Amino acid sequence: TSHRYVSARAAEILGRPVEELCMVTCHLGNGSSLAAVKHGKSIDTSMGFTPLEGLV
């Protein structure tokens, strides 16, 4: 998913393992969403029943 890619890429740019990081990732496009990522795992998202609900 885009959130997995963004968190992995951010870790790469920072030169740190994704398991050490806490971040909020943003997908802006056809169905925007946010995800809270803690130690490489998504712990919360802005999505309701479908990703097309967008940011509320």
PQR file with spaces between the fields and no chain letter, atoms N, CA, C, O and H, PARSE charges and radii, in Angstrom:
ATOM       1  N    THR     1       0.837   -1.193    0.000 -0.4000 1.5000
ATOM       2  CA   THR     1       0.000    0.000    0.000 -0.0000 2.0000
ATOM       3  C    THR     1       0.874    1.246    0.000  0.5500 1.7000
ATOM       4  O    THR     1       2.076    1.169    0.253 -0.5500 1.4000
ATOM       5  N    SER     2       0.282    2.369   -0.278 -0.4000 1.5000
ATOM       6  CA   SER     2       1.063    3.609   -0.299 -0.0000 2.0000
ATOM       7  C    SER     2       1.589    3.960    1.090  0.5500 1.7000
ATOM       8  O    SER     2       2.684    4.512    1.207 -0.5500 1.4000
ATOM       9  H    SER     2      -0.695    2.432   -0.484  0.4000 1.0000
ATOM      10  N    HIS     3       0.834    3.653    2.142 -0.4000 1.5000
ATOM      11  CA   HIS     3       1.297    3.966    3.498 -0.0000 2.0000
ATOM      12  C    HIS     3       2.520    3.128    3.868  0.5500 1.7000
ATOM      13  O    HIS     3       3.434    3.626    4.525 -0.5500 1.4000
ATOM      14  H    HIS     3      -0.055    3.206    2.047  0.4000 1.0000
ATOM      15  N    ARG     4       2.544    1.892    3.461 -0.4000 1.5000
ATOM      16  CA   ARG     4       3.709    1.033    3.716 -0.0000 2.0000
ATOM      17  C    ARG     4       4.930    1.571    2.976  0.5500 1.7000
ATOM      18  O    ARG     4       6.025    1.643    3.534 -0.5500 1.4000
ATOM      19  H    ARG     4       1.802    1.488    2.927  0.4000 1.0000
ATOM      20  N    TYR     5       4.730    1.945    1.721 -0.4000 1.5000
ATOM      21  CA   TYR     5       5.836    2.485    0.931 -0.0000 2.0000
ATOM      22  C    TYR     5       6.371    3.775    1.550  0.5500 1.7000
ATOM      23  O    TYR     5       7.583    3.936    1.700 -0.5500 1.4000
ATOM      24  H    TYR     5       3.840    1.887    1.268  0.4000 1.0000
ATOM      25  N    VAL     6       5.478    4.689    1.908 -0.4000 1.5000
ATOM      26  CA   VAL     6       5.899    5.980    2.453 -0.0000 2.0000
ATOM      27  C    VAL     6       6.652    5.798    3.768  0.5500 1.7000
ATOM      28  O    VAL     6       7.673    6.451    3.982 -0.5500 1.4000
ATOM      29  H    VAL     6       4.494    4.558    1.786  0.4000 1.0000
ATOM      30  N    SER     7       6.176    4.932    4.643 -0.4000 1.5000
ATOM      31  CA   SER     7       6.875    4.732    5.914 -0.0000 2.0000
ATOM      32  C    SER     7       8.243    4.089    5.691  0.5500 1.7000
ATOM      33  O    SER     7       9.208    4.452    6.362 -0.5500 1.4000
ATOM      34  H    SER     7       5.346    4.402    4.469  0.4000 1.0000
ATOM      35  N    ALA     8       8.338    3.145    4.762 -0.4000 1.5000
ATOM      36  CA   ALA     8       9.632    2.519    4.456 -0.0000 2.0000
ATOM      37  C    ALA     8      10.585    3.526    3.821  0.5500 1.7000
ATOM      38  O    ALA     8      11.775    3.538    4.136 -0.5500 1.4000
ATOM      39  H    ALA     8       7.554    2.850    4.217  0.4000 1.0000
ATOM      40  N    ARG     9      10.076    4.358    2.941 -0.4000 1.5000
ATOM      41  CA   ARG     9      10.921    5.361    2.275 -0.0000 2.0000
ATOM      42  C    ARG     9      11.399    6.422    3.267  0.5500 1.7000
ATOM      43  O    ARG     9      12.552    6.848    3.209 -0.5500 1.4000
ATOM      44  H    ARG     9       9.110    4.349    2.686  0.4000 1.0000
ATOM      45  N    ALA    10      10.523    6.847    4.172 -0.4000 1.5000
ATOM      46  CA   ALA    10      10.915    7.823    5.192 -0.0000 2.0000
ATOM      47  C    ALA    10      12.023    7.252    6.074  0.5500 1.7000
ATOM      48  O    ALA    10      12.980    7.955    6.401 -0.5500 1.4000
ATOM      49  H    ALA    10       9.586    6.500    4.218  0.4000 1.0000
ATOM      50  N    ALA    11      11.900    5.994    6.457 -0.4000 1.5000
ATOM      51  CA   ALA    11      12.939    5.346    7.268 -0.0000 2.0000
ATOM      52  C    ALA    11      14.257    5.296    6.507  0.5500 1.7000
ATOM      53  O    ALA    11      15.323    5.524    7.078 -0.5500 1.4000
ATOM      54  H    ALA    11      11.122    5.423    6.192  0.4000 1.0000
ATOM      55  N    GLU    12      14.177    4.999    5.225 -0.4000 1.5000
ATOM      56  CA   GLU    12      15.380    4.955    4.388 -0.0000 2.0000
ATOM      57  C    GLU    12      16.056    6.328    4.324  0.5500 1.7000
ATOM      58  O    GLU    12      17.273    6.431    4.477 -0.5500 1.4000
ATOM      59  H    GLU    12      13.311    4.814    4.761  0.4000 1.0000
ATOM      60  N    ILE    13      15.271    7.370    4.099 -0.4000 1.5000
ATOM      61  CA   ILE    13      15.815    8.727    4.022 -0.0000 2.0000
ATOM      62  C    ILE    13      16.442    9.141    5.355  0.5500 1.7000
ATOM      63  O    ILE    13      17.492    9.783    5.383 -0.5500 1.4000
ATOM      64  H    ILE    13      14.283    7.286    3.975  0.4000 1.0000
ATOM      65  N    LEU    14      15.786    8.765    6.462 -0.4000 1.5000
ATOM      66  CA   LEU    14      16.291    9.116    7.788 -0.0000 2.0000
ATOM      67  C    LEU    14      17.460    8.232    8.225  0.5500 1.7000
ATOM      68  O    LEU    14      18.160    8.551    9.186 -0.5500 1.4000
ATOM      69  H    LEU    14      14.933    8.244    6.440  0.4000 1.0000
ATOM      70  N    GLY    15      17.666    7.123    7.514 -0.4000 1.5000
ATOM      71  CA   GLY    15      18.741    6.209    7.871 -0.0000 2.0000
ATOM      72  C    GLY    15      18.480    5.453    9.157  0.5500 1.7000
ATOM      73  O    GLY    15      19.408    5.127    9.897 -0.5500 1.4000
ATOM      74  H    GLY    15      17.097    6.864    6.734  0.4000 1.0000
ATOM      75  N    ARG    16      17.210    5.175    9.422 -0.4000 1.5000
ATOM      76  CA   ARG    16      16.822    4.455   10.645 -0.0000 2.0000
ATOM      77  C    ARG    16      15.867    3.328   10.284  0.5500 1.7000
ATOM      78  O    ARG    16      15.143    3.427    9.293 -0.5500 1.4000
ATOM      79  H    ARG    16      16.456    5.440    8.821  0.4000 1.0000
ATOM      80  N    PRO    17      15.854    2.266   11.065 -0.5600 1.5000
ATOM      81  CA   PRO    17      14.889    1.189   10.815  0.2800 2.0000
ATOM      82  C    PRO    17      13.464    1.677   11.062  0.5500 1.7000
ATOM      83  O    PRO    17      13.211    2.435   11.999 -0.5500 1.4000
ATOM      84  N    VAL    18      12.546    1.240   10.223 -0.4000 1.5000
ATOM      85  CA   VAL    18      11.145    1.652   10.362 -0.0000 2.0000
ATOM      86  C    VAL    18      10.589    1.216   11.718  0.5500 1.7000
ATOM      87  O    VAL    18       9.668    1.846   12.238 -0.5500 1.4000
ATOM      88  H    VAL    18      12.751    0.625    9.462  0.4000 1.0000
ATOM      89  N    GLU    19      11.136    0.147   12.293 -0.4000 1.5000
ATOM      90  CA   GLU    19      10.670   -0.349   13.593 -0.0000 2.0000
ATOM      91  C    GLU    19      10.982    0.621   14.736  0.5500 1.7000
ATOM      92  O    GLU    19      10.415    0.493   15.820 -0.5500 1.4000
ATOM      93  H    GLU    19      11.884   -0.365   11.871  0.4000 1.0000
ATOM      94  N    GLU    20      11.873    1.586   14.510 -0.4000 1.5000
ATOM      95  CA   GLU    20      12.220    2.574   15.537 -0.0000 2.0000
ATOM      96  C    GLU    20      11.387    3.847   15.438  0.5500 1.7000
ATOM      97  O    GLU    20      11.459    4.696   16.325 -0.5500 1.4000
ATOM      98  H    GLU    20      12.334    1.691   13.628  0.4000 1.0000
ATOM      99  N    LEU    21      10.606    3.993   14.383 -0.4000 1.5000
ATOM     100  CA   LEU    21       9.952    5.272   14.101 -0.0000 2.0000
ATOM     101  C    LEU    21       8.457    5.265   14.404  0.5500 1.7000
ATOM     102  O    LEU    21       7.794    4.230   14.345 -0.5500 1.4000
ATOM     103  H    LEU    21      10.547    3.303   13.662  0.4000 1.0000
ATOM     104  N    CYS    22       7.951    6.446   14.729 -0.4000 1.5000
ATOM     105  CA   CYS    22       6.518    6.710   14.832 -0.0000 2.0000
ATOM     106  C    CYS    22       6.246    7.873   13.885  0.5500 1.7000
ATOM     107  O    CYS    22       6.944    8.886   13.929 -0.5500 1.4000
ATOM     108  H    CYS    22       8.490    7.287   14.777  0.4000 1.0000
ATOM     109  N    MET    23       5.233    7.734   13.028 -0.4000 1.5000
ATOM     110  CA   MET    23       4.966    8.774   12.035 -0.0000 2.0000
ATOM     111  C    MET    23       3.505    8.762   11.608  0.5500 1.7000
ATOM     112  O    MET    23       2.766    7.812   11.864 -0.5500 1.4000
ATOM     113  H    MET    23       4.665    6.912   12.992  0.4000 1.0000
ATOM     114  N    VAL    24       3.119    9.836   10.958 -0.4000 1.5000
ATOM     115  CA   VAL    24       1.809    9.920   10.318 -0.0000 2.0000
ATOM     116  C    VAL    24       2.068    9.995    8.822  0.5500 1.7000
ATOM     117  O    VAL    24       2.784   10.880    8.354 -0.5500 1.4000
ATOM     118  H    VAL    24       3.720   10.608   10.751  0.4000 1.0000
ATOM     119  N    THR    25       1.483    9.061    8.069 -0.4000 1.5000
ATOM     120  CA   THR    25       1.647    9.060    6.621 -0.0000 2.0000
ATOM     121  C    THR    25       0.367    9.574    5.971  0.5500 1.7000
ATOM     122  O    THR    25      -0.731    9.395    6.498 -0.5500 1.4000
ATOM     123  H    THR    25       0.902    8.342    8.449  0.4000 1.0000
ATOM     124  N    CYS    26       0.532   10.214    4.819 -0.4000 1.5000
ATOM     125  CA   CYS    26      -0.596   10.809    4.100 -0.0000 2.0000
ATOM     126  C    CYS    26      -0.649   10.262    2.684  0.5500 1.7000
ATOM     127  O    CYS    26       0.368   10.224    1.990 -0.5500 1.4000
ATOM     128  H    CYS    26       1.424   10.360    4.392  0.4000 1.0000
ATOM     129  N    HIS    27      -1.829    9.839    2.254 -0.4000 1.5000
ATOM     130  CA   HIS    27      -2.068    9.461    0.862 -0.0000 2.0000
ATOM     131  C    HIS    27      -3.041   10.488    0.308  0.5500 1.7000
ATOM     132  O    HIS    27      -4.186   10.581    0.753 -0.5500 1.4000
ATOM     133  H    HIS    27      -2.654    9.869    2.818  0.4000 1.0000
ATOM     134  N    LEU    28      -2.576   11.255   -0.662 -0.4000 1.5000
ATOM     135  CA   LEU    28      -3.423   12.272   -1.282 -0.0000 2.0000
ATOM     136  C    LEU    28      -3.609   11.898   -2.737  0.5500 1.7000
ATOM     137  O    LEU    28      -2.653   11.886   -3.513 -0.5500 1.4000
ATOM     138  H    LEU    28      -1.646   11.180   -1.023  0.4000 1.0000
ATOM     139  N    GLY    29      -4.836   11.594   -3.102 -0.4000 1.5000
ATOM     140  CA   GLY    29      -5.125   11.180   -4.461 -0.0000 2.0000
ATOM     141  C    GLY    29      -6.578   10.779   -4.552  0.5500 1.7000
ATOM     142  O    GLY    29      -7.441   11.404   -3.934 -0.5500 1.4000
ATOM     143  H    GLY    29      -5.613   11.604   -2.472  0.4000 1.0000
ATOM     144  N    ASN    30      -6.854    9.740   -5.320 -0.4000 1.5000
ATOM     145  CA   ASN    30      -8.215    9.231   -5.444 -0.0000 2.0000
ATOM     146  C    ASN    30      -8.576    8.517   -4.147  0.5500 1.7000
ATOM     147  O    ASN    30      -8.323    7.321   -4.010 -0.5500 1.4000
ATOM     148  H    ASN    30      -6.153    9.233   -5.822  0.4000 1.0000
ATOM     149  N    GLY    31      -9.160    9.229   -3.206 -0.4000 1.5000
ATOM     150  CA   GLY    31      -9.441    8.694   -1.886 -0.0000 2.0000
ATOM     151  C    GLY    31      -8.289    9.003   -0.950  0.5500 1.7000
ATOM     152  O    GLY    31      -7.405    8.164   -0.773 -0.5500 1.4000
ATOM     153  H    GLY    31      -9.366   10.201   -3.317  0.4000 1.0000
ATOM     154  N    SER    32      -8.274   10.181   -0.347 -0.4000 1.5000
ATOM     155  CA   SER    32      -7.194   10.585    0.550 -0.0000 2.0000
ATOM     156  C    SER    32      -7.355    9.930    1.913  0.5500 1.7000
ATOM     157  O    SER    32      -8.469    9.685    2.374 -0.5500 1.4000
ATOM     158  H    SER    32      -8.992   10.862   -0.491  0.4000 1.0000
ATOM     159  N    SER    33      -6.210    9.647    2.557 -0.4000 1.5000
ATOM     160  CA   SER    33      -6.259    9.035    3.882 -0.0000 2.0000
ATOM     161  C    SER    33      -4.989    9.353    4.655  0.5500 1.7000
ATOM     162  O    SER    33      -3.959    9.708    4.083 -0.5500 1.4000
ATOM     163  H    SER    33      -5.305    9.846    2.183  0.4000 1.0000
ATOM     164  N    LEU    34      -5.094    9.215    5.968 -0.4000 1.5000
ATOM     165  CA   LEU    34      -3.966    9.352    6.882 -0.0000 2.0000
ATOM     166  C    LEU    34      -3.825    8.045    7.641  0.5500 1.7000
ATOM     167  O    LEU    34      -4.806    7.331    7.849 -0.5500 1.4000
ATOM     168  H    LEU    34      -5.931    8.926    6.432  0.4000 1.0000
ATOM     169  N    ALA    35      -2.601    7.732    8.055 -0.4000 1.5000
ATOM     170  CA   ALA    35      -2.378    6.554    8.890 -0.0000 2.0000
ATOM     171  C    ALA    35      -1.327    6.884    9.936  0.5500 1.7000
ATOM     172  O    ALA    35      -0.294    7.476    9.624 -0.5500 1.4000
ATOM     173  H    ALA    35      -1.804    8.312    7.886  0.4000 1.0000
ATOM     174  N    ALA    36      -1.595    6.501   11.179 -0.4000 1.5000
ATOM     175  CA   ALA    36      -0.603    6.607   12.245 -0.0000 2.0000
ATOM     176  C    ALA    36       0.177    5.299   12.241  0.5500 1.7000
ATOM     177  O    ALA    36      -0.401    4.219   12.365 -0.5500 1.4000
ATOM     178  H    ALA    36      -2.435    6.020   11.432  0.4000 1.0000
ATOM     179  N    VAL    37       1.501    5.406   12.097 -0.4000 1.5000
ATOM     180  CA   VAL    37       2.362    4.225   12.005 -0.0000 2.0000
ATOM     181  C    VAL    37       3.317    4.245   13.192  0.5500 1.7000
ATOM     182  O    VAL    37       4.075    5.198   13.377 -0.5500 1.4000
ATOM     183  H    VAL    37       1.971    6.283   11.997  0.4000 1.0000
ATOM     184  N    LYS    38       3.274    3.188   13.991 -0.4000 1.5000
ATOM     185  CA   LYS    38       4.132    3.069   15.170 -0.0000 2.0000
ATOM     186  C    LYS    38       4.950    1.801   15.044  0.5500 1.7000
ATOM     187  O    LYS    38       4.400    0.702   14.973 -0.5500 1.4000
ATOM     188  H    LYS    38       2.658    2.414   13.841  0.4000 1.0000
ATOM     189  N    HIS    39       6.260    1.953   15.017 -0.4000 1.5000
ATOM     190  CA   HIS    39       7.183    0.817   14.916 -0.0000 2.0000
ATOM     191  C    HIS    39       6.879   -0.060   13.704  0.5500 1.7000
ATOM     192  O    HIS    39       6.961   -1.286   13.779 -0.5500 1.4000
ATOM     193  H    HIS    39       6.707    2.845   15.075  0.4000 1.0000
ATOM     194  N    GLY    40       6.525    0.582   12.581 -0.4000 1.5000
ATOM     195  CA   GLY    40       6.292   -0.136   11.333 -0.0000 2.0000
ATOM     196  C    GLY    40       4.905   -0.727   11.163  0.5500 1.7000
ATOM     197  O    GLY    40       4.628   -1.364   10.147 -0.5500 1.4000
ATOM     198  H    GLY    40       6.459    1.578   12.520  0.4000 1.0000
ATOM     199  N    LYS    41       4.026   -0.529   12.138 -0.4000 1.5000
ATOM     200  CA   LYS    41       2.662   -1.071   12.069 -0.0000 2.0000
ATOM     201  C    LYS    41       1.650    0.065   12.108  0.5500 1.7000
ATOM     202  O    LYS    41       1.789    1.005   12.891 -0.5500 1.4000
ATOM     203  H    LYS    41       4.250   -0.011   12.964  0.4000 1.0000
ATOM     204  N    SER    42       0.637   -0.027   11.261 -0.4000 1.5000
ATOM     205  CA   SER    42      -0.435    0.962   11.270 -0.0000 2.0000
ATOM     206  C    SER    42      -1.285    0.744   12.516  0.5500 1.7000
ATOM     207  O    SER    42      -1.807   -0.348   12.736 -0.5500 1.4000
ATOM     208  H    SER    42       0.524   -0.790   10.625  0.4000 1.0000
ATOM     209  N    ILE    43      -1.422    1.795   13.335 -0.4000 1.5000
ATOM     210  CA   ILE    43      -2.209    1.649   14.562 -0.0000 2.0000
ATOM     211  C    ILE    43      -3.544    2.384   14.489  0.5500 1.7000
ATOM     212  O    ILE    43      -4.434    2.142   15.304 -0.5500 1.4000
ATOM     213  H    ILE    43      -0.998    2.683   13.157  0.4000 1.0000
ATOM     214  N    ASP    44      -3.686    3.289   13.502 -0.4000 1.5000
ATOM     215  CA   ASP    44      -4.955    3.993   13.326 -0.0000 2.0000
ATOM     216  C    ASP    44      -4.980    4.608   11.933  0.5500 1.7000
ATOM     217  O    ASP    44      -3.933    4.923   11.367 -0.5500 1.4000
ATOM     218  H    ASP    44      -2.963    3.485   12.839  0.4000 1.0000
ATOM     219  N    THR    45      -6.171    4.778   11.388 -0.4000 1.5000
ATOM     220  CA   THR    45      -6.324    5.399   10.072 -0.0000 2.0000
ATOM     221  C    THR    45      -7.500    6.367   10.099  0.5500 1.7000
ATOM     222  O    THR    45      -8.320    6.350   11.016 -0.5500 1.4000
ATOM     223  H    THR    45      -7.021    4.523   11.848  0.4000 1.0000
ATOM     224  N    SER    46      -7.562    7.203    9.079 -0.4000 1.5000
ATOM     225  CA   SER    46      -8.683    8.135    8.947 -0.0000 2.0000
ATOM     226  C    SER    46      -9.833    7.508    8.173  0.5500 1.7000
ATOM     227  O    SER    46     -10.876    8.138    7.999 -0.5500 1.4000
ATOM     228  H    SER    46      -6.896    7.216    8.333  0.4000 1.0000
ATOM     229  N    MET    47      -9.655    6.282    7.709 -0.4000 1.5000
ATOM     230  CA   MET    47     -10.663    5.649    6.855 -0.0000 2.0000
ATOM     231  C    MET    47     -11.837    5.120    7.671  0.5500 1.7000
ATOM     232  O    MET    47     -11.667    4.566    8.757 -0.5500 1.4000
ATOM     233  H    MET    47      -8.807    5.771    7.850  0.4000 1.0000
ATOM     234  N    GLY    48     -13.023    5.306    7.122 -0.4000 1.5000
ATOM     235  CA   GLY    48     -14.220    4.746    7.719 -0.0000 2.0000
ATOM     236  C    GLY    48     -14.449    3.357    7.139  0.5500 1.7000
ATOM     237  O    GLY    48     -13.598    2.476    7.259 -0.5500 1.4000
ATOM     238  H    GLY    48     -13.161    5.757    6.240  0.4000 1.0000
ATOM     239  N    PHE    49     -15.592    3.171    6.515 -0.4000 1.5000
ATOM     240  CA   PHE    49     -15.897    1.879    5.911 -0.0000 2.0000
ATOM     241  C    PHE    49     -15.159    1.665    4.596  0.5500 1.7000
ATOM     242  O    PHE    49     -14.861    0.528    4.230 -0.5500 1.4000
ATOM     243  H    PHE    49     -16.284    3.887    6.416  0.4000 1.0000
ATOM     244  N    THR    50     -14.859    2.757    3.878 -0.4000 1.5000
ATOM     245  CA   THR    50     -14.125    2.647    2.619 -0.0000 2.0000
ATOM     246  C    THR    50     -13.090    3.759    2.542  0.5500 1.7000
ATOM     247  O    THR    50     -13.259    4.800    3.177 -0.5500 1.4000
ATOM     248  H    THR    50     -15.101    3.680    4.175  0.4000 1.0000
ATOM     249  N    PRO    51     -12.007    3.556    1.765 -0.5600 1.5000
ATOM     250  CA   PRO    51     -11.010    4.612    1.603  0.2800 2.0000
ATOM     251  C    PRO    51     -11.548    5.844    0.885  0.5500 1.7000
ATOM     252  O    PRO    51     -10.961    6.921    0.990 -0.5500 1.4000
ATOM     253  N    LEU    52     -12.650    5.705    0.160 -0.4000 1.5000
ATOM     254  CA   LEU    52     -13.200    6.828   -0.596 -0.0000 2.0000
ATOM     255  C    LEU    52     -13.900    7.850    0.284  0.5500 1.7000
ATOM     256  O    LEU    52     -14.275    8.920   -0.195 -0.5500 1.4000
ATOM     257  H    LEU    52     -13.127    4.830    0.075  0.4000 1.0000
ATOM     258  N    GLU    53     -14.084    7.540    1.567 -0.4000 1.5000
ATOM     259  CA   GLU    53     -14.688    8.514    2.474 -0.0000 2.0000
ATOM     260  C    GLU    53     -13.768    9.702    2.689  0.5500 1.7000
ATOM     261  O    GLU    53     -14.224   10.788    3.048 -0.5500 1.4000
ATOM     262  H    GLU    53     -13.779    6.671    1.957  0.4000 1.0000
ATOM     263  N    GLY    54     -12.476    9.502    2.471 -0.4000 1.5000
ATOM     264  CA   GLY    54     -11.511   10.600    2.546 -0.0000 2.0000
ATOM     265  C    GLY    54     -11.222   11.055    3.956  0.5500 1.7000
ATOM     266  O    GLY    54     -11.485   10.346    4.928 -0.5500 1.4000
ATOM     267  H    GLY    54     -12.105    8.620    2.180  0.4000 1.0000
ATOM     268  N    LEU    55     -10.673   12.258    4.049 -0.4000 1.5000
ATOM     269  CA   LEU    55     -10.306   12.831    5.342 -0.0000 2.0000
ATOM     270  C    LEU    55     -11.507   13.547    5.922  0.5500 1.7000
ATOM     271  O    LEU    55     -12.088   14.425    5.285 -0.5500 1.4000
ATOM     272  H    LEU    55     -10.460   12.834    3.260  0.4000 1.0000
ATOM     273  N    VAL    56     -11.874   13.169    7.128 -0.4000 1.5000
ATOM     274  CA   VAL    56     -13.050   13.750    7.776 -0.0000 2.0000
ATOM     275  C    VAL    56     -12.614   14.555    8.979  0.5500 1.7000
ATOM     276  O    VAL    56     -13.451   15.132    9.672 -0.5500 1.4000
ATOM     277  H    VAL    56     -11.402   12.455    7.646  0.4000 1.0000
